[in-house]
Amino acid sequence: QVQLAESGGGLVQPGGSLRLSCAASGFTFSSYIMSWYRQAPGKERELVASISNTGSSTNYVDSVKGRFTLSRDNAKNTVYLQMNNLKSQDTAMYYCNTRDLWSGIDYWGEGTRVIVSS
């Protein structure tokens, strides 16, 4: 079955960096768009970034453009979110996601928590 396992979250000071990883299994990773979402306390889950199946195309929410970089390694079935110049507003639970375009089913990992605080 589809499994997504996030890692790399933690506590970081404003201006710092973290790299999140999402290890995928149970599906043909190289055929799927991968995304990162986040959900801050009391807020709705929002799409942070997406990457095409080949990695040639990425999209970011405006608030992270120029600070976050999404990449993937199809040989390792892993997607990475490099987060630089972190701000307190980036504090959230970060979730890895993929969608089966045939069934419309969304798959989620359990999330990794990012806290940006001094």
Secondary structure, 3 states (H helix, E strand, C coil): CCEEEEECCEEECCCCCEEEEEEEECCCHHHCCEEEEEECCCCCCEEEEEECCCCCCEEECHHHCCCEEEEEECCCCEEEEEECCCCHHHCEEEEEEEECCCCCCEEECCCEEEEECC
